[in-house]
């Protein structure tokens, strides 16, 4: 994957924006359990009361509360409130909120910062709890018989019907300070949050006493927090959509760029590189392998999102229930072990999948392209078995991988559900001991699930990453392959008027990896305006010889020169612009006859096309169709005969009007009459050009200006037909095997 990382550089802006959005999305998602905890703890259990600093309190109740507040905190508490009575200017407004003002003055909390509220909450909360406890004791001493030990005084010493608050207020300062000290010691065991939660019920009772609508207060709090949760959810959804869009754009763009470079690289390959990579493999790398890369790029967002969620979830979970961290640790370690085992088993199979896809593409391509031969030899059953073997092999590997991967989900769900049960079990004991609130336990469960889900996301990435890594290596292997045939750094240029002289100077050639040369010490010169015939037994190197001119291969020794310039010293494009090449097997592209002819020169006129068709002896079938040049050509020219395909290929080369023509056995599918007519017309059309004709037929090159005879890669004769008949035994044997003595005269 690293070898293809450069394809993400143009999209780094979108990648960075996606990371920012993922960070925002993770924070939105991580905030939701905390707000749920607030709804449960504050909205439901505490009736919407967030702290232990009441919004309003009767004057009589404030007097009781101040008894149990230290002298240091008394001033702070009084500064936080304003006493309102019937003489106060705020009375008319305040009485609507606090109807008790009609009979008793009320302390109303002033505007305070959250920091000030957090500092006062434990102070007022402890005092409110003691006041509530004493109120209950005065109302019914028998209702709380077990609380005597927890009181800062001995209830048995209190006279029946006595006002405890009045008695406490009359105590000497030293004794009252001692009671306050004992209160502080007893509440020190409770955390601030537990104090606030316990004080919520007495505060709610006080709100009812002053006339506040506690139901509306609770509903308002729940709806407010719920609204924030809804906003966070919508924001997270918007981030998800935006990240998905950016990831899709990045994956599509990177895939497009990879395919473009891959195709461009393949186009630059010489025949040597095509011998290293099969056509089926190159097709798989350009399609299926690129798709694997795109899939992983789409899923790379998980590589950023999952760690953010995991780390953030751990931090927030520890804040909600630090004593239960070990439960998450056990679950995470179990998940990591499971992932490592599964990936180690599946990785070797992922490497085999792409090769098996290559194989099935190869078999399918060969079977489809060779269907006529298969039917001619009644080998349909054999080909079906061959395809079935490749298909079954691929299926078996895919099934093995899926069987391994399918184990992960149920095991992970078991781990998640087991973790939830363990948290509930441990959390219930924590709640019973007043060390945790119900909402905090629920939030802890959600954070634990988010942490586990983060590892599930990474697991999904691990599922796709190995196969994509294999695909990336296969693509990089093609992109990193340097063609054997390359343009020089400072190429020479042909003269403006190219004559088309071709010279082979002591040329030898061997295929890469071959043990010996296939061409040996070839020397000859083809002058402009000449027709050069190349003939010899099958396998003697005729096609290889002419393939050295356009640099489909480079010579191993010696040099090939065009107009006195070594073909290795000019650019391939400049060289091939001067060559009209017609291969042994004519290749046509899907489209029309016109589009195939314009392949040579897209600016060619209609007259040029008609002239080329006429010279190639193709008029009889091209213009016999009412569509003419617009007649469709199927893929590979499947809807025309072999002879028609060759003639259209010849016409295409003629449209180019180059100074050099190479006919590599391009007349093999033509009958003798058409062959003769074509060569006669060709001689007039290519009068100033150099023409090389590779053929097996002596009749095709009998009238050539020069005939080159090859045997086992060596030059065994050069000259005219009559000269070779007299002095070249090899040529004479070939000629006599095809034509009679009268025809050869």
NORQUI-V764106 format. One record per residue. N is the residue number from 1. RES is the residue in one letter. PHI is phi in radians with two decimals (999 if undefined). Layout:
N_RES_PHI / N_RES_PHI
This chain:
1_X_999 / 2_X_-1.10 / 3_X_-1.17 / 4_X_-1.89 / 5_X_-1.08 / 6_X_-1.09 / 7_X_-1.30 / 8_X_-1.59 / 9_X_-1.01 / 10_X_-1.12 / 11_X_-1.97 / 12_X_-1.10 / 13_X_-1.05 / 14_X_-1.17 / 15_X_-1.12 / 16_X_-1.13 / 17_X_-1.09 / 18_X_-1.10 / 19_X_-1.12 / 20_X_-1.06 / 21_X_-1.14 / 22_X_-1.12 / 23_X_-1.09 / 24_X_-1.13 / 25_X_-1.05 / 26_X_-1.08 / 27_X_-1.16 / 28_X_-1.09 / 29_X_-1.14 / 30_X_-1.25 / 31_X_-1.36 / 32_X_-1.07 / 33_X_-1.05 / 34_X_-1.12 / 35_X_-1.21 / 36_X_-1.09 / 37_X_-1.04 / 38_X_-1.14 / 39_X_-1.09 / 40_X_-1.24 / 41_X_-1.23 / 42_X_-1.61 / 43_X_-1.17 / 44_X_-1.71 / 45_X_-1.27 / 46_X_-1.83 / 47_X_1.13 / 48_X_1.50 / 49_X_-1.60 / 50_X_-1.49 / 51_X_-2.55 / 52_X_-1.75 / 53_X_-1.89 / 54_X_-1.04 / 55_X_-1.21 / 56_X_-2.65 / 57_X_-2.70 / 58_X_-1.08 / 59_X_-1.06 / 60_X_-1.12 / 61_X_-1.25 / 62_X_-1.11 / 63_X_-1.08 / 64_X_-1.11 / 65_X_-1.08 / 66_X_-1.19 / 67_X_-1.08 / 68_X_-1.80 / 69_X_-1.87 / 70_X_-1.14 / 71_X_-1.03 / 72_X_-1.14 / 73_X_-1.53 / 74_X_-1.03 / 75_X_-1.11 / 76_X_-1.13 / 77_X_-1.15 / 78_X_-1.16 / 79_X_-1.19 / 80_X_-1.41 / 81_X_-2.21 / 82_X_-2.21 / 83_X_-1.41 / 84_X_-2.11 / 85_X_-2.28 / 86_X_-1.19 / 87_X_-1.61 / 88_X_-1.31 / 89_X_-1.14 / 90_X_-1.51 / 91_X_-1.01 / 92_X_-1.02 / 93_X_-1.34 / 94_X_-1.20 / 95_X_-1.15 / 96_X_-1.21 / 97_X_-1.48 / 98_X_-2.20 / 99_X_-1.02 / 100_X_-1.11 / 101_X_-1.03 / 102_X_-1.15 / 103_X_-2.15 / 104_X_-2.67 / 105_X_-1.08 / 106_X_-2.30 / 107_X_-1.52 / 108_X_-1.92 / 109_X_-1.18 / 110_X_-1.37 / 111_X_-1.13 / 112_X_-2.33 / 113_X_-1.37 / 114_X_-1.11 / 115_X_-1.15 / 116_X_-1.17 / 117_X_-1.11 / 118_X_-1.09 / 119_X_-1.31 / 120_X_-1.47 / 121_X_-0.96 / 122_X_-1.09 / 123_X_-1.15 / 124_X_-1.22 / 125_X_-1.09 / 126_X_-1.08 / 127_X_-1.14 / 128_X_-1.11 / 129_X_-1.12 / 130_X_-1.15 / 131_X_-1.08 / 132_X_-1.13 / 133_X_-1.12 / 134_X_-1.20 / 135_X_-1.04 / 136_X_-1.19 / 137_X_-1.16 / 138_X_-1.22 / 139_X_-1.27 / 140_X_-2.73 / 141_X_-1.01 / 142_X_-1.33 / 143_X_-1.30 / 144_X_-2.33 / 145_X_-1.19 / 146_X_-1.61 / 147_X_-1.76 / 148_X_-1.02 / 149_X_-1.18 / 150_X_-1.59 / 151_X_-1.42 / 152_X_-1.38 / 153_X_-2.69 / 154_X_-1.62 / 155_X_-1.06 / 156_X_-1.19 / 157_X_-1.55 / 158_X_-1.56 / 159_X_-1.12 / 160_X_-1.06 / 161_X_1.32 / 162_X_-1.34 / 163_X_-1.50 / 164_X_-1.09 / 165_X_-1.17 / 166_X_-1.18 / 167_X_-1.13 / 168_X_-1.14 / 169_X_-1.19 / 170_X_-1.54 / 171_X_-1.17 / 172_X_-1.03 / 173_X_-1.02 / 174_X_-1.15 / 175_X_-1.19 / 176_X_-1.12 / 177_X_-1.15 / 178_X_-1.15 / 179_X_-1.12 / 180_X_-1.07 / 181_X_-1.15 / 182_X_-1.13 / 183_X_-1.06 / 184_X_-1.08 / 185_X_-1.14 / 186_X_-1.22 / 187_X_-1.48 / 188_X_-1.13 / 189_X_-1.23 / 190_X_-1.58 / 191_X_-1.32 / 192_X_-1.05 / 193_X_-1.17 / 194_X_-1.16 / 195_X_-1.11 / 196_X_-1.12 / 197_X_-1.12 / 198_X_-1.20 / 199_X_-1.39 / 200_X_-1.09 / 201_X_-1.12 / 202_X_-1.06 / 203_X_-1.12 / 204_X_-1.09 / 205_X_-1.13 / 206_X_-1.18 / 207_X_-1.07 / 208_X_-1.12 / 209_X_-1.18 / 210_X_-1.48 / 211_X_1.76 / 212_X_-1.29 / 213_X_-1.48 / 214_X_-1.19 / 215_X_-1.13 / 216_X_-1.14 / 217_X_-1.09 / 218_X_-1.17 / 219_X_-1.08 / 220_X_-1.08 / 221_X_-1.15 / 222_X_-1.11 / 223_X_-1.15 / 224_X_-1.12 / 225_X_-1.19 / 226_X_-1.08 / 227_X_-1.10 / 228_X_-1.12 / 229_X_-1.09 / 230_X_-1.10 / 231_X_-1.12 / 232_X_-1.11 / 233_X_-1.12 / 234_X_-1.11 / 235_X_-1.13 / 236_X_-1.10 / 237_X_-1.10 / 238_X_-1.10 / 239_X_-1.11 / 240_X_-1.08 / 241_X_-1.11 / 242_X_-1.11 / 243_X_-1.15 / 244_X_-1.06 / 245_X_-1.12 / 246_X_-1.12 / 247_X_-1.14 / 248_X_-1.14 / 249_X_-1.10 / 250_X_-1.15 / 251_X_-1.11 / 252_X_-1.13 / 253_X_-1.16 / 254_X_-1.13 / 255_X_-1.08 / 256_X_-1.07 / 257_X_-1.14 / 258_X_-1.13 / 259_X_-1.08 / 260_X_-1.09 / 261_X_-1.16 / 262_X_-1.11 / 263_X_-1.18 / 264_X_-1.11 / 265_X_-1.13 / 266_X_-1.10 / 267_X_-1.11 / 268_X_-1.46 / 269_X_-1.17 / 270_X_-1.56 / 271_X_-1.07 / 272_X_-1.09 / 273_X_-1.20 / 274_X_-1.17 / 275_X_-1.26 / 276_X_-1.53 / 277_X_-2.03 / 278_X_-1.25 / 279_X_-1.06 / 280_X_-1.06 / 281_X_-1.16 / 282_X_-1.14 / 283_X_-1.15 / 284_X_-1.09 / 285_X_-1.16 / 286_X_-1.38 / 287_X_-1.95 / 288_X_-1.09 / 289_X_-1.13 / 290_X_-1.13 / 291_X_-1.08 / 292_X_-1.08 / 293_X_-1.13 / 294_X_-1.08 / 295_X_-1.07 / 296_X_-1.20 / 297_X_-1.06 / 298_X_-1.07 / 299_X_-1.61 / 300_X_-1.11 / 301_X_-1.05 / 302_X_-1.14 / 303_X_-1.14 / 304_X_-1.68 / 305_X_-1.21 / 306_X_-1.08 / 307_X_-1.09 / 308_X_-1.07 / 309_X_-1.13 / 310_X_-1.13 / 311_X_-1.15 / 312_X_-1.08 / 313_X_-1.12 / 314_X_-1.10 / 315_X_-1.06 / 316_X_-1.25 / 317_X_-1.13 / 318_X_-1.12 / 319_X_-1.24 / 320_X_-1.58 / 321_X_-2.76 / 322_X_-1.06 / 323_X_-1.34 / 324_X_-1.90 / 325_X_-1.03 / 326_X_-1.13 / 327_X_-1.13 / 328_X_-1.15 / 329_X_-1.05 / 330_X_-1.10 / 331_X_-1.10 / 332_X_-1.15 / 333_X_-1.09 / 334_X_-1.12 / 335_X_-1.10 / 336_X_-1.06 / 337_X_-1.06 / 338_X_-1.08 / 339_X_-1.09 / 340_X_-1.09 / 341_X_-1.14 / 342_X_-1.13 / 343_X_-1.14 / 344_X_-1.12 / 345_X_-1.36 / 346_X_-1.46 / 347_X_-0.96 / 348_X_-1.04 / 349_X_-1.24 / 350_X_-1.06 / 351_X_-1.17 / 352_X_-1.44 / 353_X_-1.06 / 354_X_-1.13 / 355_X_-1.15 / 356_X_-1.22 / 357_X_-1.15 / 358_X_-0.96 / 359_X_-1.11 / 360_X_-1.21 / 361_X_-1.17 / 362_X_-1.10 / 363_X_-1.12 / 364_X_-1.11 / 365_X_-1.14 / 366_X_-1.12 / 367_X_-1.18 / 368_X_-1.22 / 369_X_-1.26 / 370_X_-1.86 / 371_X_-1.06 / 372_X_-1.14 / 373_X_-1.16 / 374_X_-1.04 / 375_X_-1.22 / 376_X_-1.08 / 377_X_-1.76 / 378_X_0.93 / 379_X_-1.86 / 380_X_-1.04 / 381_X_-1.11 / 382_X_-1.09 / 383_X_-1.18 / 384_X_-1.08 / 385_X_-1.14 / 386_X_-1.12 / 387_X_-1.17 / 388_X_-1.09 / 389_X_-1.09 / 390_X_-1.12 / 391_X_-1.19 / 392_X_-1.14 / 393_X_-1.06 / 394_X_-1.13 / 395_X_-1.09 / 396_X_-1.09 / 397_X_-1.17 / 398_X_-1.12 / 399_X_-1.12 / 400_X_-1.07 / 401_X_-1.08 / 402_X_-1.15 / 403_X_-1.14 / 404_X_-1.20 / 405_X_-1.21 / 406_X_-1.17 / 407_X_-1.17 / 408_X_-1.12 / 409_X_-1.08 / 410_X_-1.09 / 411_X_-1.14 / 412_X_-1.16 / 413_X_-1.13 / 414_X_-1.09 / 415_X_-1.12 / 416_X_-1.11 / 417_X_-1.18 / 418_X_-1.12 / 419_X_-1.11 / 420_X_-1.07 / 421_X_-1.13 / 422_X_-1.13 / 423_X_-1.13 / 424_X_-1.11 / 425_X_-1.11 / 426_X_-1.21 / 427_X_-1.10 / 428_X_-1.08 / 429_X_-1.18 / 430_X_-1.12 / 431_X_-1.17 / 432_X_-1.10 / 433_X_-1.61 / 434_X_1.09 / 435_X_-1.66 / 436_X_-2.69 / 437_X_-1.74 / 438_X_-1.06 / 439_X_-1.08 / 440_X_-1.15 / 441_X_-1.16 / 442_X_-1.12 / 443_X_-1.14 / 444_X_-1.08 / 445_X_-1.08 / 446_X_-1.15 / 447_X_-1.13 / 448_X_-1.09 / 449_X_-1.14 / 450_X_-1.12 / 451_X_-1.12 / 452_X_-1.13 / 453_X_-1.10 / 454_X_-1.07 / 455_X_-1.23 / 456_X_-1.12 / 457_X_-1.08 / 458_X_-1.10 / 459_X_-1.12 / 460_X_-1.03 / 461_X_-1.12 / 462_X_-1.15 / 463_X_-1.18 / 464_X_-1.51 / 465_X_-1.10 / 466_X_-1.03 / 467_X_-1.16 / 468_X_-1.15 / 469_X_-1.11 / 470_X_-1.11 / 471_X_-1.08 / 472_X_-1.10 / 473_X_-1.12 / 474_X_-1.14 / 475_X_-1.18 / 476_X_-1.11 / 477_X_-1.04 / 478_X_-1.25 / 479_X_-1.15 / 480_X_-1.51 / 481_X_-1.29 / 482_X_-1.59 / 483_X_-1.04 / 484_X_-1.12 / 485_X_-1.70 / 486_X_-2.28 / 487_X_-1.30 / 488_X_-1.18 / 489_X_-1.08 / 490_X_-2.20 / 491_X_-1.19 / 492_X_-1.38 / 493_X_-2.13 / 494_X_-1.25 / 495_X_-1.09 / 496_X_-0.97 / 497_X_-1.75 / 498_X_-1.41 / 499_X_-1.55 / 500_X_1.74 / 501_X_-1.24 / 502_X_-2.11 / 503_X_-2.27 / 504_X_-1.75 / 505_X_-2.02 / 506_X_0.84 / 507_X_-1.50 / 508_X_-2.24 / 509_X_-2.64 / 510_X_-2.38 / 511_X_-1.23 / 512_X_-0.96 / 513_X_1.48 / 514_X_-1.30 / 515_X_-1.32 / 516_X_-2.60 / 517_X_-1.20 / 518_X_-1.68 / 519_X_-2.13 / 520_X_-2.35 / 521_X_0.89 / 522_X_-1.60 / 523_X_-2.40 / 524_X_-2.91 / 525_X_-2.31 / 526_X_-1.95 / 527_X_-1.55 / 528_X_-1.01 / 529_X_1.51 / 530_X_-1.58 / 531_X_-1.86 / 532_X_-1.89 / 533_X_-1.72 / 534_X_-2.13 / 535_X_-2.44 / 536_X_2.87 / 537_X_-1.08 / 538_X_-1.05 / 539_X_1.46 / 540_X_-1.48 / 541_X_1.84 / 542_X_-1.10 / 543_X_-1.14 / 544_X_-1.06 / 545_X_-1.04 / 546_X_-1.30 / 547_X_-1.22 / 548_X_-1.32 / 549_X_-1.21 / 550_X_-1.43 / 551_X_1.10 / 552_X_-1.18 / 553_X_-2.33 / 554_X_-1.79 / 555_X_-1.09 / 556_X_-1.47 / 557_X_-2.48 / 558_X_1.43 / 559_X_-2.71 / 560_X_-1.94 / 561_X_-2.07 / 562_X_-2.09 / 563_X_0.95 / 564_X_1.39 / 565_X_-1.92 / 566_X_-1.06 / 567_X_-1.09 / 568_X_-1.39 / 569_X_-1.73 / 570_X_-2.01 / 571_X_-1.26 / 572_X_-1.10 / 573_X_-1.14 / 574_X_-1.09 / 575_X_-1.15 / 576_X_-1.31 / 577_X_-1.10 / 578_X_-1.77 / 579_X_-2.21 / 580_X_-1.81 / 581_X_-1.95 / 582_X_-2.11 / 583_X_-1.32 / 584_X_-1.02 / 585_X_-1.79 / 586_X_-1.10 / 587_X_-2.01 / 588_X_-2.03 / 589_X_-1.87 / 590_X_-1.06 / 591_X_2.63 / 592_X_-2.19 / 593_X_-1.07 / 594_X_-1.09 / 595_X_-1.12 / 596_X_-1.25 / 597_X_-1.26 / 598_X_-1.23 / 599_X_-1.03 / 600_X_-1.40 / 601_X_-2.70 / 602_X_-1.18 / 603_X_-1.74 / 604_X_-1.14 / 605_X_-1.40 / 606_X_-1.10 / 607_X_-1.12 / 608_X_-1.09 / 609_X_-1.12 / 610_X_-1.11 / 611_X_-1.13 / 612_X_-1.10 / 613_X_-1.11 / 614_X_-1.14 / 615_X_-1.09 / 616_X_-1.35 / 617_X_1.03 / 618_X_-1.87 / 619_X_-1.06 / 620_X_-1.05 / 621_X_-1.84 / 622_X_-1.23 / 623_X_-1.62 / 624_X_-1.24 / 625_X_-1.45 / 626_X_-1.11 / 627_X_-1.35 / 628_X_1.03 / 629_X_-1.15 / 630_X_-1.57 / 631_X_-1.08 / 632_X_-1.26 / 633_X_-2.05 / 634_X_-1.31 / 635_X_-1.00 / 636_X_1.26 / 637_X_1.21 / 638_X_-1.19 / 639_X_-1.69 / 640_X_-2.24 / 641_X_-1.34 / 642_X_-1.08 / 643_X_-1.16 / 644_X_-1.15 / 645_X_-1.12 / 646_X_-1.14 / 647_X_-1.16 / 648_X_-1.17 / 649_X_-1.14 / 650_X_-1.15 / 651_X_-1.04 / 652_X_-1.07 / 653_X_-1.16 / 654_X_-1.19 / 655_X_-1.08 / 656_X_-1.23 / 657_X_0.93 / 658_X_-1.51 / 659_X_-1.36 / 660_X_-2.29 / 661_X_-2.06 / 662_X_-2.16 / 663_X_-1.84 / 664_X_-1.59 / 665_X_0.93 / 666_X_-1.52 / 667_X_-1.92 / 668_X_-1.12 / 669_X_-1.63 / 670_X_-1.69 / 671_X_-1.27 / 672_X_-1.12 / 673_X_-1.17 / 674_X_-1.15 / 675_X_-1.02 / 676_X_-1.16 / 677_X_-1.13 / 678_X_-1.15 / 679_X_-1.17 / 680_X_-1.14 / 681_X_-1.21 / 682_X_-1.16 / 683_X_-1.10 / 684_X_-1.25 / 685_X_-1.25 / 686_X_-1.91 / 687_X_-0.98 / 688_X_-1.67 / 689_X_-1.67 / 690_X_-1.54 / 691_X_-2.09 / 692_X_-1.95 / 693_X_-2.11 / 694_X_-1.63 / 695_X_-2.72 / 696_X_-1.74 / 697_X_-1.65 / 698_X_-1.19 / 699_X_-1.07 / 700_X_-1.23 / 701_X_-2.03 / 702_X_-1.00 / 703_X_-1.72 / 704_X_-1.16 / 705_X_-1.20 / 706_X_-2.65 / 707_X_-2.07 / 708_X_-1.87 / 709_X_-1.89 / 710_X_-1.93 / 711_X_-2.58 / 712_X_0.92 / 713_X_1.38 / 714_X_-1.98 / 715_X_-1.47 / 716_X_-1.88 / 717_X_-3.10 / 718_X_-2.44 / 719_X_2.78 / 720_X_-1.42 / 721_X_-1.00 / 722_X_-1.15 / 723_X_-1.14 / 724_X_-1.24 / 725_X_-1.10 / 726_X_-1.53 / 727_X_-2.12 / 728_X_-2.11 / 729_X_-1.08 / 730_X_-1.08 / 731_X_-1.15 / 732_X_-1.09 / 733_X_-1.12 / 734_X_-1.13 / 735_X_-1.14 / 736_X_-1.19 / 737_X_-1.31 / 738_X_-1.95 / 739_X_-2.22 / 740_X_-1.39 / 741_X_-1.05 / 742_X_-1.15 / 743_X_-1.21 / 744_X_-1.48 / 745_X_-1.23
